[in-house]
C-alpha cells in the first residue's frame, strides 16, 4: 500500500463519516471509529469511546430534520499505521423547531487515524469551530 493509497482511504473514511451523519446511519457512523476514540471540541467535555460518542450524536440529530456536511479534501500525513489530517467542514443543519430555520457551522476537523488489518479508523477527532450562523 502506498502513501497515496492510504491518503485516498483516509479521504474515503472522512466522506463515509459525513455521509453516515447526513443519512442518520449510526451503524455506518460507528464503523468510522476506533473503539477507544477520543472526541474533543464537540461540547463542553471530551468524550471517550465510540459507543458513547455515537449514542450522543444519535441524540443530537433528533433536533434536526436533516443535515448536510460538506468536506474539503483532507490534508493528511501518513506515518506507518498512524495518520493525521486537517479537514475543513461546512455543516448545514435544518432545525425541527416549530419556526424551522437553519444552523450553519464552519469548522476544521483535526483527526488522528489508526490502521489495523488494512482498515483506517478515527482514533481522535477534534472540532475547531471557525464560525456559526442561525437563521429563522
N, CA, C and O atoms as a GROMACS GRO file, in nm:
protein
  544
    1UNK      N    1   0.085  -0.118   0.000
    1UNK     CA    2   0.000   0.000   0.000
    1UNK      C    3   0.090   0.124   0.000
    1UNK      O    4   0.182   0.135   0.081
    2UNK      N    5   0.063   0.217  -0.090
    2UNK     CA    6   0.143   0.338  -0.099
    2UNK      C    7   0.082   0.447  -0.011
    2UNK      O    8  -0.032   0.437   0.034
    3UNK      N    9   0.160   0.552   0.013
    3UNK     CA   10   0.110   0.667   0.090
    3UNK      C   11  -0.010   0.730   0.019
    3UNK      O   12  -0.103   0.776   0.084
    4UNK      N   13  -0.007   0.731  -0.113
    4UNK     CA   14  -0.120   0.786  -0.189
    4UNK      C   15  -0.245   0.702  -0.166
    4UNK      O   16  -0.354   0.756  -0.150
    5UNK      N   17  -0.230   0.570  -0.166
    5UNK     CA   18  -0.343   0.480  -0.137
    5UNK      C   19  -0.398   0.507   0.002
    5UNK      O   20  -0.520   0.514   0.020
    6UNK      N   21  -0.309   0.523   0.100
    6UNK     CA   22  -0.354   0.549   0.237
    6UNK      C   23  -0.427   0.682   0.246
    6UNK      O   24  -0.530   0.691   0.312
    7UNK      N   25  -0.375   0.786   0.182
    7UNK     CA   26  -0.442   0.916   0.184
    7UNK      C   27  -0.580   0.906   0.119
    7UNK      O   28  -0.675   0.968   0.167
    8UNK      N   29  -0.593   0.830   0.012
    8UNK     CA   30  -0.723   0.812  -0.053
    8UNK      C   31  -0.820   0.739   0.040
    8UNK      O   32  -0.937   0.775   0.048
    9UNK      N   33  -0.772   0.638   0.109
    9UNK     CA   34  -0.858   0.564   0.202
    9UNK      C   35  -0.900   0.651   0.320
    9UNK      O   36  -1.011   0.638   0.371
   10UNK      N   37  -0.810   0.740   0.365
   10UNK     CA   38  -0.846   0.834   0.472
   10UNK      C   39  -0.951   0.932   0.422
   10UNK      O   40  -1.046   0.964   0.495
   11UNK      N   41  -0.935   0.980   0.300
   11UNK     CA   42  -1.037   1.069   0.243
   11UNK      C   43  -1.171   0.996   0.233
   11UNK      O   44  -1.275   1.053   0.268
   12UNK      N   45  -1.169   0.872   0.188
   12UNK     CA   46  -1.292   0.794   0.179
   12UNK      C   47  -1.356   0.776   0.317
   12UNK      O   48  -1.478   0.781   0.330
   13UNK      N   49  -1.274   0.755   0.418
   13UNK     CA   50  -1.326   0.741   0.554
   13UNK      C   51  -1.395   0.869   0.600
   13UNK      O   52  -1.503   0.864   0.659
   14UNK      N   53  -1.334   0.982   0.574
   14UNK     CA   54  -1.396   1.110   0.614
   14UNK      C   55  -1.526   1.133   0.538
   14UNK      O   56  -1.623   1.185   0.594
   15UNK      N   57  -1.530   1.097   0.411
   15UNK     CA   58  -1.653   1.111   0.334
   15UNK      C   59  -1.761   1.014   0.386
   15UNK      O   60  -1.879   1.049   0.390
   16UNK      N   61  -1.720   0.894   0.424
   16UNK     CA   62  -1.815   0.798   0.483
   16UNK      C   63  -1.869   0.851   0.615
   16UNK      O   64  -1.987   0.834   0.646
   17UNK      N   65  -1.784   0.915   0.694
   17UNK     CA   66  -1.823   0.978   0.821
   17UNK      C   67  -1.933   1.080   0.796
   17UNK      O   68  -2.037   1.077   0.862
   18UNK      N   69  -1.911   1.172   0.700
   18UNK     CA   70  -2.008   1.277   0.672
   18UNK      C   71  -2.138   1.217   0.616
   18UNK      O   72  -2.247   1.258   0.656
   19UNK      N   73  -2.127   1.122   0.526
   19UNK     CA   74  -2.246   1.061   0.466
   19UNK      C   75  -2.327   0.988   0.572
   19UNK      O   76  -2.450   0.993   0.570
   20UNK      N   77  -2.262   0.920   0.664
   20UNK     CA   78  -2.333   0.846   0.768
   20UNK      C   79  -2.413   0.940   0.858
   20UNK      O   80  -2.526   0.910   0.895
   21UNK      N   81  -2.354   1.055   0.892
   21UNK     CA   82  -2.428   1.153   0.973
   21UNK      C   83  -2.549   1.203   0.894
   21UNK      O   84  -2.660   1.206   0.945
   22UNK      N   85  -2.526   1.244   0.770
   22UNK     CA   86  -2.633   1.301   0.689
   22UNK      C   87  -2.743   1.199   0.658
   22UNK      O   88  -2.859   1.237   0.643
   23UNK      N   89  -2.707   1.073   0.649
   23UNK     CA   90  -2.805   0.966   0.625
   23UNK      C   91  -2.864   0.912   0.754
   23UNK      O   92  -2.951   0.825   0.752
   24UNK      N   93  -2.815   0.963   0.868
   24UNK     CA   94  -2.856   0.915   1.001
   24UNK      C   95  -2.839   0.764   1.011
   24UNK      O   96  -2.924   0.693   1.063
   25UNK      N   97  -2.725   0.717   0.959
   25UNK     CA   98  -2.691   0.574   0.960
   25UNK      C   99  -2.587   0.552   1.069
   25UNK      O  100  -2.467   0.561   1.045
   26UNK      N  101  -2.634   0.523   1.189
   26UNK     CA  102  -2.545   0.514   1.304
   26UNK      C  103  -2.456   0.390   1.299
   26UNK      O  104  -2.350   0.388   1.362
   27UNK      N  105  -2.497   0.286   1.228
   27UNK     CA  106  -2.410   0.169   1.211
   27UNK      C  107  -2.289   0.206   1.127
   27UNK      O  108  -2.175   0.176   1.164
   28UNK      N  109  -2.312   0.271   1.014
   28UNK     CA  110  -2.201   0.315   0.929
   28UNK      C  111  -2.115   0.418   1.002
   28UNK      O  112  -1.993   0.418   0.988
   29UNK      N  113  -2.179   0.507   1.078
   29UNK     CA  114  -2.106   0.608   1.154
   29UNK      C  115  -2.014   0.541   1.257
   29UNK      O  116  -1.898   0.579   1.270
   30UNK      N  117  -2.066   0.443   1.328
   30UNK     CA  118  -1.987   0.372   1.430
   30UNK      C  119  -1.866   0.305   1.368
   30UNK      O  120  -1.760   0.300   1.430
   31UNK      N  121  -1.880   0.254   1.247
   31UNK     CA  122  -1.770   0.186   1.179
   31UNK      C  123  -1.653   0.278   1.146
   31UNK      O  124  -1.544   0.231   1.113
   32UNK      N  125  -1.673   0.408   1.155
   32UNK     CA  126  -1.566   0.505   1.126
   32UNK      C  127  -1.466   0.518   1.241
   32UNK      O  128  -1.357   0.571   1.221
   33UNK      N  129  -1.501   0.470   1.360
   33UNK     CA  130  -1.424   0.498   1.479
   33UNK      C  131  -1.355   0.376   1.540
   33UNK      O  132  -1.408   0.265   1.538
   34UNK      N  133  -1.237   0.400   1.595
   34UNK     CA  134  -1.174   0.301   1.682
   34UNK      C  135  -1.256   0.293   1.810
   34UNK      O  136  -1.318   0.391   1.851
   35UNK      N  137  -1.256   0.176   1.874
   35UNK     CA  138  -1.336   0.157   1.995
   35UNK      C  139  -1.306   0.262   2.102
   35UNK      O  140  -1.397   0.309   2.170
   36UNK      N  141  -1.178   0.298   2.117
   36UNK     CA  142  -1.136   0.388   2.224
   36UNK      C  143  -1.114   0.532   2.175
   36UNK      O  144  -1.030   0.604   2.228
   37UNK      N  145  -1.190   0.574   2.073
   37UNK     CA  146  -1.175   0.708   2.016
   37UNK      C  147  -1.190   0.815   2.124
   37UNK      O  148  -1.264   0.800   2.221
   38UNK      N  149  -1.118   0.924   2.102
   38UNK     CA  150  -1.129   1.043   2.186
   38UNK      C  151  -1.190   1.154   2.101
   38UNK      O  152  -1.140   1.183   1.992
   39UNK      N  153  -1.298   1.215   2.151
   39UNK     CA  154  -1.370   1.320   2.078
   39UNK      C  155  -1.356   1.450   2.157
   39UNK      O  156  -1.388   1.455   2.275
   40UNK      N  157  -1.306   1.555   2.089
   40UNK     CA  158  -1.274   1.682   2.156
   40UNK      C  159  -1.341   1.797   2.080
   40UNK      O  160  -1.341   1.799   1.957
   41UNK      N  161  -1.398   1.892   2.154
   41UNK     CA  162  -1.445   2.017   2.095
   41UNK      C  163  -1.588   2.015   2.045
   41UNK      O  164  -1.635   2.116   1.993
   42UNK      N  165  -1.658   1.904   2.060
   42UNK     CA  166  -1.796   1.896   2.016
   42UNK      C  167  -1.893   1.931   2.128
   42UNK      O  168  -2.015   1.926   2.108
   43UNK      N  169  -1.842   1.966   2.242
   43UNK     CA  170  -1.922   2.001   2.359
   43UNK      C  171  -1.827   2.046   2.468
   43UNK      O  172  -1.709   2.070   2.444
   44UNK      N  173  -1.881   2.057   2.587
   44UNK     CA  174  -1.801   2.107   2.698
   44UNK      C  175  -1.696   2.007   2.747
   44UNK      O  176  -1.592   2.047   2.799
   45UNK      N  177  -1.722   1.878   2.730
   45UNK     CA  178  -1.628   1.779   2.780
   45UNK      C  179  -1.582   1.686   2.669
   45UNK      O  180  -1.649   1.670   2.567
   46UNK      N  181  -1.468   1.625   2.692
   46UNK     CA  182  -1.414   1.526   2.600
   46UNK      C  183  -1.492   1.396   2.616
   46UNK      O  184  -1.526   1.357   2.727
   47UNK      N  185  -1.520   1.330   2.504
   47UNK     CA  186  -1.591   1.202   2.507
   47UNK      C  187  -1.490   1.093   2.475
   47UNK      O  188  -1.412   1.104   2.380
   48UNK      N  189  -1.491   0.987   2.554
   48UNK     CA  190  -1.403   0.872   2.533
   48UNK      C  191  -1.489   0.750   2.500
   48UNK      O  192  -1.578   0.713   2.577
   49UNK      N  193  -1.461   0.689   2.387
   49UNK     CA  194  -1.530   0.567   2.348
   49UNK      C  195  -1.628   0.588   2.235
   49UNK      O  196  -1.709   0.681   2.237
   50UNK      N  197  -1.619   0.501   2.135
   50UNK     CA  198  -1.701   0.515   2.014
   50UNK      C  199  -1.850   0.496   2.044
   50UNK      O  200  -1.933   0.571   1.993
   51UNK      N  201  -1.884   0.397   2.124
   51UNK     CA  202  -2.026   0.371   2.150
   51UNK      C  203  -2.091   0.489   2.222
   51UNK      O  204  -2.204   0.527   2.192
   52UNK      N  205  -2.019   0.547   2.318
   52UNK     CA  206  -2.071   0.664   2.390
   52UNK      C  207  -2.088   0.782   2.294
   52UNK      O  208  -2.187   0.854   2.302
   53UNK      N  209  -1.991   0.803   2.205
   53UNK     CA  210  -1.997   0.914   2.111
   53UNK      C  211  -2.113   0.895   2.012
   53UNK      O  212  -2.188   0.990   1.986
   54UNK      N  213  -2.128   0.777   1.958
   54UNK     CA  214  -2.234   0.752   1.859
   54UNK      C  215  -2.371   0.770   1.923
   54UNK      O  216  -2.462   0.824   1.860
   55UNK      N  217  -2.388   0.726   2.046
   55UNK     CA  218  -2.516   0.746   2.116
   55UNK      C  219  -2.544   0.895   2.135
   55UNK      O  220  -2.658   0.938   2.120
   56UNK      N  221  -2.442   0.972   2.166
   56UNK     CA  222  -2.458   1.116   2.182
   56UNK      C  223  -2.498   1.182   2.051
   56UNK      O  224  -2.588   1.266   2.049
   57UNK      N  225  -2.433   1.145   1.942
   57UNK     CA  226  -2.466   1.202   1.811
   57UNK      C  227  -2.608   1.165   1.771
   57UNK      O  228  -2.682   1.248   1.718
   58UNK      N  229  -2.647   1.041   1.795
   58UNK     CA  230  -2.784   0.998   1.764
   58UNK      C  231  -2.885   1.087   1.835
   58UNK      O  232  -2.984   1.129   1.775
   59UNK      N  233  -2.861   1.116   1.962
   59UNK     CA  234  -2.950   1.204   2.039
   59UNK      C  235  -2.948   1.346   1.983
   59UNK      O  236  -3.053   1.410   1.973
   60UNK      N  237  -2.830   1.397   1.948
   60UNK     CA  238  -2.818   1.534   1.896
   60UNK      C  239  -2.892   1.549   1.763
   60UNK      O  240  -2.950   1.654   1.737
   61UNK      N  241  -2.890   1.447   1.680
   61UNK     CA  242  -2.955   1.454   1.549
   61UNK      C  243  -3.107   1.465   1.559
   61UNK      O  244  -3.173   1.502   1.462
   62UNK      N  245  -3.163   1.433   1.674
   62UNK     CA  246  -3.308   1.444   1.693
   62UNK      C  247  -3.357   1.588   1.677
   62UNK      O  248  -3.475   1.610   1.648
   63UNK      N  249  -3.270   1.686   1.695
   63UNK     CA  250  -3.308   1.827   1.684
   63UNK      C  251  -3.320   1.874   1.539
   63UNK      O  252  -3.366   1.985   1.513
   64UNK      N  253  -3.279   1.789   1.444
   64UNK     CA  254  -3.272   1.831   1.303
   64UNK      C  255  -3.357   1.741   1.214
   64UNK      O  256  -3.365   1.620   1.234
   65UNK      N  257  -3.419   1.804   1.114
   65UNK     CA  258  -3.492   1.725   1.014
   65UNK      C  259  -3.396   1.675   0.907
   65UNK      O  260  -3.432   1.586   0.829
   66UNK      N  261  -3.277   1.731   0.902
   66UNK     CA  262  -3.175   1.688   0.807
   66UNK      C  263  -3.047   1.767   0.827
   66UNK      O  264  -3.047   1.874   0.887
   67UNK      N  265  -2.937   1.712   0.776
   67UNK     CA  266  -2.808   1.781   0.780
   67UNK      C  267  -2.736   1.757   0.647
   67UNK      O  268  -2.766   1.663   0.574
   68UNK      N  269  -2.641   1.846   0.619
   68UNK     CA  270  -2.552   1.825   0.505
   68UNK      C  271  -2.414   1.872   0.545
   68UNK      O  272  -2.394   1.990   0.575
   69UNK      N  273  -2.319   1.780   0.546
   69UNK     CA  274  -2.180   1.810   0.580
   69UNK      C  275  -2.096   1.811   0.453
   69UNK      O  276  -2.083   1.709   0.385
   70UNK      N  277  -2.039   1.925   0.422
   70UNK     CA  278  -1.953   1.940   0.305
   70UNK      C  279  -1.809   1.947   0.354
   70UNK      O  280  -1.776   2.031   0.438
   71UNK      N  281  -1.723   1.859   0.301
   71UNK     CA  282  -1.585   1.848   0.348
   71UNK      C  283  -1.487   1.886   0.239
   71UNK      O  284  -1.508   1.860   0.120
   72UNK      N  285  -1.377   1.948   0.282
   72UNK     CA  286  -1.264   1.966   0.192
   72UNK      C  287  -1.188   1.835   0.184
   72UNK      O  288  -1.206   1.749   0.270
   73UNK      N  289  -1.104   1.818   0.084
   73UNK     CA  290  -1.016   1.700   0.088
   73UNK      C  291  -0.927   1.708   0.212
   73UNK      O  292  -0.876   1.816   0.243
   74UNK      N  293  -0.908   1.599   0.282
   74UNK     CA  294  -0.820   1.601   0.400
   74UNK      C  295  -0.675   1.629   0.360
   74UNK      O  296  -0.624   1.574   0.263
   75UNK      N  297  -0.611   1.713   0.437
   75UNK     CA  298  -0.467   1.736   0.423
   75UNK      C  299  -0.402   1.637   0.519
   75UNK      O  300  -0.385   1.666   0.637
   76UNK      N  301  -0.365   1.521   0.467
   76UNK     CA  302  -0.325   1.407   0.550
   76UNK      C  303  -0.175   1.383   0.546
   76UNK      O  304  -0.109   1.400   0.444
   77UNK      N  305  -0.125   1.341   0.661
   77UNK     CA  306   0.012   1.294   0.675
   77UNK      C  307   0.006   1.152   0.729
   77UNK      O  308  -0.056   1.126   0.832
   78UNK      N  309   0.071   1.060   0.658
   78UNK     CA  310   0.069   0.919   0.695
   78UNK      C  311   0.208   0.876   0.738
   78UNK      O  312   0.306   0.900   0.667
   79UNK      N  313   0.216   0.812   0.855
   79UNK     CA  314   0.341   0.757   0.906
   79UNK      C  315   0.312   0.615   0.954
   79UNK      O  316   0.264   0.594   1.065
   80UNK      N  317   0.343   0.519   0.870
   80UNK     CA  318   0.319   0.379   0.907
   80UNK      C  319   0.171   0.352   0.924
   80UNK      O  320   0.092   0.376   0.833
   81UNK      N  321   0.133   0.303   1.044
   81UNK     CA  322  -0.008   0.271   1.069
   81UNK      C  323  -0.080   0.383   1.144
   81UNK      O  324  -0.186   0.361   1.203
   82UNK      N  325  -0.021   0.501   1.142
   82UNK     CA  326  -0.081   0.620   1.204
   82UNK      C  327  -0.091   0.730   1.099
   82UNK      O  328  -0.011   0.736   1.005
   83UNK      N  329  -0.189   0.817   1.115
   83UNK     CA  330  -0.204   0.929   1.024
   83UNK      C  331  -0.275   1.042   1.097
   83UNK      O  332  -0.341   1.020   1.198
   84UNK      N  333  -0.261   1.161   1.044
   84UNK     CA  334  -0.336   1.276   1.094
   84UNK      C  335  -0.380   1.358   0.974
   84UNK      O  336  -0.316   1.356   0.868
   85UNK      N  337  -0.489   1.432   0.992
   85UNK     CA  338  -0.541   1.512   0.882
   85UNK      C  339  -0.615   1.633   0.934
   85UNK      O  340  -0.673   1.633   1.043
   86UNK      N  341  -0.611   1.736   0.853
   86UNK     CA  342  -0.693   1.856   0.871
   86UNK      C  343  -0.796   1.852   0.759
   86UNK      O  344  -0.762   1.841   0.642
   87UNK      N  345  -0.924   1.863   0.798
   87UNK     CA  346  -1.033   1.863   0.701
   87UNK      C  347  -1.126   1.978   0.736
   87UNK      O  348  -1.179   1.985   0.847
   88UNK      N  349  -1.147   2.069   0.642
   88UNK     CA  350  -1.241   2.178   0.665
   88UNK      C  351  -1.382   2.128   0.638
   88UNK      O  352  -1.404   2.044   0.550
   89UNK      N  353  -1.480   2.182   0.714
   89UNK     CA  354  -1.618   2.138   0.704
   89UNK      C  355  -1.712   2.258   0.708
   89UNK      O  356  -1.691   2.353   0.783
   90UNK      N  357  -1.816   2.250   0.627
   90UNK     CA  358  -1.932   2.339   0.639
   90UNK      C  359  -2.051   2.247   0.658
   90UNK      O  360  -2.081   2.164   0.573
   91UNK      N  361  -2.118   2.262   0.771
   91UNK     CA  362  -2.228   2.173   0.805
   91UNK      C  363  -2.357   2.253   0.820
   91UNK      O  364  -2.367   2.343   0.903
   92UNK      N  365  -2.454   2.218   0.738
   92UNK     CA  366  -2.585   2.282   0.741
   92UNK      C  367  -2.682   2.190   0.815
   92UNK      O  368  -2.691   2.071   0.784
   93UNK      N  369  -2.753   2.246   0.912
   93UNK     CA  370  -2.847   2.171   0.994
   93UNK      C  371  -2.985   2.235   0.979
   93UNK      O  372  -3.001   2.355   1.002
   94UNK      N  373  -3.084   2.156   0.941
   94UNK     CA  374  -3.222   2.203   0.928
   94UNK      C  375  -3.295   2.176   1.060
   94UNK      O  376  -3.314   2.060   1.097
   95UNK      N  377  -3.335   2.282   1.129
   95UNK     CA  378  -3.393   2.271   1.262
   95UNK      C  379  -3.536   2.219   1.258
   95UNK      O  380  -3.613   2.256   1.169
   96UNK      N  381  -3.571   2.134   1.355
   96UNK     CA  382  -3.707   2.080   1.367
   96UNK      C  383  -3.799   2.172   1.447
   96UNK      O  384  -3.917   2.142   1.461
   97UNK      N  385  -3.748   2.280   1.498
   97UNK     CA  386  -3.830   2.368   1.581
   97UNK      C  387  -3.953   2.414   1.503
   97UNK      O  388  -3.952   2.412   1.380
   98UNK      N  389  -4.060   2.455   1.574
   98UNK     CA  390  -4.182   2.499   1.503
   98UNK      C  391  -4.152   2.611   1.401
   98UNK      O  392  -4.216   2.618   1.296
   99UNK      N  393  -4.057   2.695   1.431
   99UNK     CA  394  -4.023   2.804   1.338
   99UNK      C  395  -3.932   2.756   1.226
   99UNK      O  396  -3.913   2.827   1.127
  100UNK      N  397  -3.875   2.637   1.240
  100UNK     CA  398  -3.782   2.586   1.139
  100UNK      C  399  -3.651   2.660   1.146
  100UNK      O  400  -3.602   2.692   1.254
  101UNK      N  401  -3.593   2.686   1.031
  101UNK     CA  402  -3.468   2.759   1.026
  101UNK      C  403  -3.350   2.666   1.003
  101UNK      O  404  -3.364   2.545   0.992
  102UNK      N  405  -3.234   2.729   0.997
  102UNK     CA  406  -3.111   2.654   0.974
  102UNK      C  407  -3.003   2.701   1.070
  102UNK      O  408  -3.002   2.815   1.116
  103UNK      N  409  -2.913   2.610   1.098
  103UNK     CA  410  -2.793   2.638   1.175
  103UNK      C  411  -2.676   2.592   1.090
  103UNK      O  412  -2.669   2.475   1.051
  104UNK      N  413  -2.583   2.684   1.061
  104UNK     CA  414  -2.467   2.650   0.979
  104UNK      C  415  -2.341   2.661   1.065
  104UNK      O  416  -2.324   2.756   1.142
  105UNK      N  417  -2.255   2.563   1.050
  105UNK     CA  418  -2.127   2.557   1.121
  105UNK      C  419  -2.015   2.558   1.019
  105UNK      O  420  -2.017   2.481   0.922
  106UNK      N  421  -1.916   2.644   1.040
  106UNK     CA  422  -1.791   2.641   0.963
  106UNK      C  423  -1.683   2.601   1.061
  106UNK      O  424  -1.668   2.663   1.166
  107UNK      N  425  -1.607   2.497   1.027
  107UNK     CA  426  -1.511   2.444   1.124
  107UNK      C  427  -1.401   2.367   1.054
  107UNK      O  428  -1.401   2.350   0.932
  108UNK      N  429  -1.307   2.322   1.134
  108UNK     CA  430  -1.199   2.236   1.090
  108UNK      C  431  -1.197   2.113   1.179
  108UNK      O  432  -1.204   2.124   1.302
  109UNK      N  433  -1.188   1.996   1.117
  109UNK     CA  434  -1.165   1.872   1.190
  109UNK      C  435  -1.015   1.846   1.194
  109UNK      O  436  -0.949   1.849   1.090
  110UNK      N  437  -0.962   1.820   1.312
  110UNK     CA  438  -0.825   1.773   1.329
  110UNK      C  439  -0.837   1.629   1.376
  110UNK      O  440  -0.881   1.602   1.488
  111UNK      N  441  -0.799   1.537   1.290
  111UNK     CA  442  -0.830   1.396   1.313
  111UNK      C  443  -0.704   1.312   1.307
  111UNK      O  444  -0.621   1.327   1.218
  112UNK      N  445  -0.692   1.221   1.405
  112UNK     CA  446  -0.586   1.121   1.406
  112UNK      C  447  -0.650   0.987   1.372
  112UNK      O  448  -0.761   0.956   1.414
  113UNK      N  449  -0.578   0.908   1.294
  113UNK     CA  450  -0.626   0.780   1.246
  113UNK      C  451  -0.530   0.669   1.287
  113UNK      O  452  -0.411   0.692   1.308
  114UNK      N  453  -0.583   0.549   1.296
  114UNK     CA  454  -0.501   0.431   1.319
  114UNK      C  455  -0.546   0.325   1.218
  114UNK      O  456  -0.664   0.312   1.186
  115UNK      N  457  -0.448   0.250   1.169
  115UNK     CA  458  -0.476   0.144   1.074
  115UNK      C  459  -0.454   0.009   1.140
  115UNK      O  460  -0.348  -0.016   1.199
  116UNK      N  461  -0.553  -0.077   1.131
  116UNK     CA  462  -0.540  -0.215   1.177
  116UNK      C  463  -0.594  -0.305   1.068
  116UNK      O  464  -0.706  -0.285   1.019
  117UNK      N  465  -0.517  -0.403   1.031
  117UNK     CA  466  -0.556  -0.500   0.927
  117UNK      C  467  -0.610  -0.430   0.802
  117UNK      O  468  -0.717  -0.463   0.752
  118UNK      N  469  -0.534  -0.333   0.754
  118UNK     CA  470  -0.566  -0.259   0.631
  118UNK      C  471  -0.693  -0.175   0.638
  118UNK      O  472  -0.747  -0.137   0.534
  119UNK      N  473  -0.742  -0.147   0.758
  119UNK     CA  474  -0.859  -0.062   0.775
  119UNK      C  475  -0.823   0.058   0.860
  119UNK      O  476  -0.771   0.043   0.970
  120UNK      N  477  -0.849   0.178   0.808
  120UNK     CA  478  -0.827   0.301   0.884
  120UNK      C  479  -0.952   0.334   0.964
  120UNK      O  480  -1.064   0.321   0.914
  121UNK      N  481  -0.933   0.376   1.089
  121UNK     CA  482  -1.041   0.426   1.172
  121UNK      C  483  -0.995   0.554   1.242
  121UNK      O  484  -0.876   0.582   1.250
  122UNK      N  485  -1.092   0.629   1.290
  122UNK     CA  486  -1.064   0.754   1.360
  122UNK      C  487  -1.029   0.722   1.505
  122UNK      O  488  -1.108   0.661   1.577
  123UNK      N  489  -0.910   0.765   1.548
  123UNK     CA  490  -0.864   0.741   1.685
  123UNK      C  491  -0.886   0.863   1.775
  123UNK      O  492  -0.910   0.850   1.895
  124UNK      N  493  -0.879   0.982   1.716
  124UNK     CA  494  -0.903   1.108   1.787
  124UNK      C  495  -0.962   1.206   1.687
  124UNK      O  496  -0.915   1.218   1.574
  125UNK      N  497  -1.067   1.276   1.731
  125UNK     CA  498  -1.138   1.366   1.640
  125UNK      C  499  -1.168   1.495   1.715
  125UNK      O  500  -1.237   1.494   1.817
  126UNK      N  501  -1.115   1.605   1.664
  126UNK     CA  502  -1.132   1.734   1.730
  126UNK      C  503  -1.201   1.832   1.635
  126UNK      O  504  -1.168   1.840   1.517
  127UNK      N  505  -1.296   1.905   1.689
  127UNK     CA  506  -1.366   2.009   1.616
  127UNK      C  507  -1.313   2.144   1.658
  127UNK      O  508  -1.313   2.177   1.777
  128UNK      N  509  -1.266   2.224   1.560
  128UNK     CA  510  -1.224   2.361   1.585
  128UNK      C  511  -1.325   2.450   1.513
  128UNK      O  512  -1.325   2.458   1.390
  129UNK      N  513  -1.410   2.517   1.589
  129UNK     CA  514  -1.516   2.600   1.532
  129UNK      C  515  -1.456   2.729   1.478
  129UNK      O  516  -1.380   2.797   1.548
  130UNK      N  517  -1.490   2.763   1.354
  130UNK     CA  518  -1.447   2.888   1.291
  130UNK      C  519  -1.557   2.992   1.297
  130UNK      O  520  -1.530   3.112   1.307
  131UNK      N  521  -1.682   2.947   1.289
  131UNK     CA  522  -1.796   3.038   1.295
  131UNK      C  523  -1.926   2.961   1.287
  131UNK      O  524  -1.929   2.846   1.244
  132UNK      N  525  -2.035   3.027   1.328
  132UNK     CA  526  -2.168   2.968   1.320
  132UNK      C  527  -2.268   3.076   1.280
  132UNK      O  528  -2.242   3.196   1.295
  133UNK      N  529  -2.381   3.031   1.228
  133UNK     CA  530  -2.489   3.123   1.192
  133UNK      C  531  -2.621   3.049   1.204
  133UNK      O  532  -2.636   2.938   1.152
  134UNK      N  533  -2.717   3.110   1.272
  134UNK     CA  534  -2.850   3.053   1.281
  134UNK      C  535  -2.947   3.150   1.216
  134UNK      O  536  -2.948   3.270   1.247
  135UNK      N  537  -3.029   3.097   1.125
  135UNK     CA  538  -3.129   3.178   1.055
  135UNK      C  539  -3.267   3.122   1.082
  135UNK      O  540  -3.284   3.001   1.096
  136UNK      N  541  -3.366   3.210   1.090
  136UNK     CA  542  -3.502   3.164   1.115
  136UNK      C  543  -3.557   3.080   1.002
  136UNK      O  544  -3.671   3.034   1.009
   0.00000   0.00000   0.00000
